[in-house]
Amino acid sequence: MTNPQRPPRLLVVGLGSLDRGDDAIGPTVAQRFAGLRVPGIRVVEREDPTSLIDLWDGEEGRADLAIVVDAVCSDQPPGTLTIMETGSRRNPLPEDTWARTGRGGTHAFGLAESVELARALHRLPGRVVLVGVEAARFGHGEPLSEPVAAAIGPAIDAVIALLWDTGEVGPGPGGRYVRSPSRSNLSLFSVVRPREVAS
Protein backbone atom coordinates (compact mmCIF):
# COMPACT_ATOMS: atom_id res chain seq x y z
CA MET A 1 0.00 0.00 0.00
CA THR A 2 1.22 3.49 -0.85
CA ASN A 3 2.24 5.64 2.11
CA PRO A 4 0.10 8.81 1.93
CA GLN A 5 3.05 10.79 3.33
CA ARG A 6 5.15 10.33 0.17
CA PRO A 7 4.46 10.62 -3.54
CA PRO A 8 4.24 7.33 -5.44
CA ARG A 9 7.52 5.93 -6.72
CA LEU A 10 7.16 5.78 -10.49
CA LEU A 11 9.65 3.96 -12.69
CA VAL A 12 10.01 3.63 -16.47
CA VAL A 13 12.42 0.95 -17.73
CA GLY A 14 13.58 0.53 -21.31
CA LEU A 15 14.57 -3.14 -21.62
CA GLY A 16 16.74 -4.19 -24.55
CA SER A 17 19.99 -3.73 -26.42
CA LEU A 18 20.61 -0.67 -28.59
CA ASP A 19 22.73 -2.63 -31.08
CA ARG A 20 20.26 -5.46 -31.87
CA GLY A 21 17.75 -4.08 -34.34
CA ASP A 22 14.24 -3.87 -32.92
CA ASP A 23 15.48 -4.94 -29.49
CA ALA A 24 16.48 -1.27 -29.19
CA ILE A 25 12.85 -0.16 -28.89
CA GLY A 26 12.85 -0.31 -25.07
CA PRO A 27 15.96 1.83 -24.53
CA THR A 28 14.93 4.17 -27.37
CA VAL A 29 11.52 4.85 -25.84
CA ALA A 30 13.14 5.33 -22.40
CA GLN A 31 15.64 7.84 -23.81
CA ARG A 32 12.94 9.82 -25.62
CA PHE A 33 10.65 9.77 -22.58
CA ALA A 34 13.56 10.91 -20.37
CA GLY A 35 13.96 13.85 -22.75
CA LEU A 36 10.52 15.08 -21.65
CA ARG A 37 12.08 15.68 -18.21
CA VAL A 38 8.98 14.79 -16.22
CA PRO A 39 9.91 15.46 -12.57
CA GLY A 40 9.76 12.66 -10.04
CA ILE A 41 9.79 9.78 -12.52
CA ARG A 42 12.89 7.61 -12.62
CA VAL A 43 13.80 6.49 -16.15
CA VAL A 44 16.44 3.80 -16.71
CA GLU A 45 17.67 1.42 -19.38
CA ARG A 46 18.53 -2.22 -18.75
CA GLU A 47 19.67 -5.09 -20.96
CA ASP A 48 19.28 -7.87 -18.40
CA PRO A 49 15.78 -8.56 -17.06
CA THR A 50 17.21 -10.24 -13.96
CA SER A 51 18.44 -6.79 -12.83
CA LEU A 52 14.83 -5.61 -12.56
CA ILE A 53 14.18 -7.07 -9.11
CA ASP A 54 16.81 -4.92 -7.44
CA LEU A 55 15.69 -1.95 -9.51
CA TRP A 56 12.04 -2.41 -8.53
CA ASP A 57 12.87 -2.78 -4.84
CA GLY A 58 15.98 -0.62 -4.44
CA GLU A 59 17.52 1.46 -1.70
CA GLU A 60 14.93 4.23 -2.10
CA GLY A 61 12.10 1.74 -1.58
CA ARG A 62 9.81 -0.36 -3.72
CA ALA A 63 8.34 1.19 -6.84
CA ASP A 64 4.57 1.65 -6.79
CA LEU A 65 4.36 1.50 -10.58
CA ALA A 66 7.03 0.06 -12.87
CA ILE A 67 6.48 0.39 -16.62
CA VAL A 68 8.75 -1.87 -18.70
CA VAL A 69 9.04 -1.16 -22.43
CA ASP A 70 10.36 -4.13 -24.40
CA ALA A 71 10.30 -5.75 -27.84
CA VAL A 72 7.93 -8.71 -28.10
CA CYS A 73 7.42 -11.50 -30.64
CA SER A 74 3.84 -12.78 -30.87
CA ASP A 75 3.08 -13.05 -34.59
CA GLN A 76 1.33 -9.68 -34.64
CA PRO A 77 2.23 -7.09 -37.30
CA PRO A 78 5.53 -5.33 -36.45
CA GLY A 79 4.93 -2.15 -34.47
CA THR A 80 1.77 -3.42 -32.74
CA LEU A 81 1.63 -2.50 -29.06
CA THR A 82 0.65 -5.01 -26.39
CA ILE A 83 0.00 -3.88 -22.81
CA MET A 84 0.14 -6.46 -20.02
CA GLU A 85 -0.38 -5.62 -16.37
CA THR A 86 0.41 -7.54 -13.22
CA GLY A 87 1.79 -6.65 -9.80
CA SER A 88 1.73 -7.50 -6.14
CA ARG A 89 -1.92 -6.46 -5.83
CA ARG A 90 -2.98 -8.62 -8.77
CA ASN A 91 -3.03 -12.32 -9.47
CA PRO A 92 -0.17 -13.67 -11.60
CA LEU A 93 -0.65 -13.56 -15.34
CA PRO A 94 -1.52 -16.98 -16.76
CA GLU A 95 1.43 -18.66 -18.49
CA ASP A 96 -0.33 -18.57 -21.85
CA THR A 97 -0.49 -14.77 -21.56
CA TRP A 98 3.30 -14.58 -21.51
CA ALA A 99 3.38 -17.02 -24.43
CA ARG A 100 1.13 -14.75 -26.51
CA THR A 101 3.84 -12.10 -26.41
CA GLY A 102 6.81 -14.33 -27.00
CA ARG A 103 6.68 -15.09 -23.24
CA GLY A 104 6.96 -11.44 -22.30
CA GLY A 105 9.46 -10.06 -24.78
CA THR A 106 12.68 -10.92 -26.50
CA HIS A 107 14.08 -11.41 -23.03
CA ALA A 108 11.00 -13.51 -22.71
CA PHE A 109 11.42 -16.08 -20.03
CA GLY A 110 13.79 -13.78 -18.13
CA LEU A 111 11.17 -11.05 -17.81
CA ALA A 112 8.40 -13.47 -16.84
CA GLU A 113 10.70 -15.18 -14.35
CA SER A 114 11.83 -11.85 -12.91
CA VAL A 115 8.22 -10.82 -12.30
CA GLU A 116 7.27 -14.08 -10.60
CA LEU A 117 10.52 -14.32 -8.61
CA ALA A 118 9.96 -10.76 -7.34
CA ARG A 119 6.41 -11.79 -6.39
CA ALA A 120 7.70 -14.84 -4.47
CA LEU A 121 10.28 -12.65 -2.68
CA HIS A 122 7.63 -10.02 -1.85
CA ARG A 123 9.61 -7.47 -3.87
CA LEU A 124 7.19 -6.93 -6.76
CA PRO A 125 5.78 -3.40 -7.21
CA GLY A 126 2.07 -2.91 -6.76
CA ARG A 127 1.76 -2.51 -10.53
CA VAL A 128 4.09 -3.77 -13.25
CA VAL A 129 3.03 -2.92 -16.79
CA LEU A 130 4.73 -4.26 -19.91
CA VAL A 131 4.47 -2.00 -22.93
CA GLY A 132 5.45 -4.51 -25.60
CA VAL A 133 6.24 -3.46 -29.17
CA GLU A 134 6.02 -6.22 -31.78
CA ALA A 135 9.46 -6.60 -33.32
CA ALA A 136 10.57 -7.70 -36.78
CA ARG A 137 14.37 -8.12 -36.66
CA PHE A 138 17.18 -8.52 -34.15
CA GLY A 139 20.42 -8.52 -36.16
CA HIS A 140 23.51 -7.06 -34.51
CA GLY A 141 24.17 -3.57 -35.78
CA GLU A 142 20.80 -3.24 -37.52
CA PRO A 143 18.66 -0.14 -36.96
CA LEU A 144 15.04 -0.27 -35.86
CA SER A 145 12.77 -1.59 -38.60
CA GLU A 146 10.44 1.00 -40.12
CA PRO A 147 7.22 -0.17 -38.39
CA VAL A 148 8.95 -0.41 -35.01
CA ALA A 149 10.49 3.05 -35.44
CA ALA A 150 6.97 4.31 -36.25
CA ALA A 151 5.78 2.82 -32.92
CA ILE A 152 8.10 5.00 -30.82
CA GLY A 153 5.52 7.81 -30.52
CA PRO A 154 2.59 5.53 -29.68
CA ALA A 155 4.76 3.68 -27.11
CA ILE A 156 5.68 6.98 -25.45
CA ASP A 157 1.98 7.90 -25.46
CA ALA A 158 1.24 4.56 -23.79
CA VAL A 159 3.77 5.33 -21.05
CA ILE A 160 2.31 8.81 -20.58
CA ALA A 161 -1.24 7.40 -20.47
CA LEU A 162 -0.27 4.88 -17.80
CA LEU A 163 1.39 7.60 -15.72
CA TRP A 164 -1.50 10.01 -16.39
CA ASP A 165 -3.91 7.51 -14.89
CA THR A 166 -1.99 7.66 -11.58
CA GLY A 167 -2.91 11.33 -11.16
CA GLU A 168 0.76 12.10 -10.63
CA VAL A 169 1.24 13.25 -14.21
CA GLY A 170 -1.05 15.77 -15.83
CA PRO A 171 -2.80 19.03 -15.07
CA GLY A 172 -4.51 17.99 -11.82
CA PRO A 173 -3.49 18.97 -8.29
CA GLY A 174 0.03 17.74 -7.64
CA GLY A 175 0.32 16.49 -11.21
CA ARG A 176 3.72 16.73 -12.87
CA TYR A 177 2.91 18.48 -16.11
CA VAL A 178 3.42 16.68 -19.38
CA ARG A 179 1.35 16.85 -22.57
CA SER A 180 -1.78 14.74 -22.46
CA PRO A 181 -1.49 11.37 -24.21
CA SER A 182 -2.75 11.19 -27.76
CA ARG A 183 -5.29 8.44 -27.16
CA SER A 184 -6.00 8.23 -30.90
CA ASN A 185 -2.55 6.64 -31.24
CA LEU A 186 -3.45 3.95 -28.74
CA SER A 187 -5.89 2.02 -30.92
CA LEU A 188 -3.54 -0.91 -31.56
CA PHE A 189 -3.43 -1.86 -27.90
CA SER A 190 -4.08 -5.33 -26.68
CA VAL A 191 -4.57 -4.95 -22.93
CA VAL A 192 -4.20 -7.94 -20.60
CA ARG A 193 -5.03 -7.37 -16.93
CA PRO A 194 -5.49 -10.19 -14.42
CA ARG A 195 -8.15 -9.83 -11.77
CA GLU A 196 -7.43 -8.09 -8.51
CA VAL A 197 -6.18 -10.38 -5.75
CA ALA A 198 -9.09 -11.35 -3.51
CA SER A 199 -8.90 -9.77 -0.06
Secondary structure, 3 states (H helix, E strand, C coil): CCCCCCCCCEEEEEECCCCCHHHHHHHHHHHHHHCCCCCCEEEEEECCHHHHHHHHEECCEECCEEEEEEEECCCCCCCCEEEEEECCCECCCCHHHHHHCCCCCCCHHHHHHHHHHHHHCCCCCCEEEEEEEECCCCCCCCCCCHHHHHCHHHHHHHHHHHHHCCCCECCCCCCECCCCCCHHHHCCCEEECCCECCC
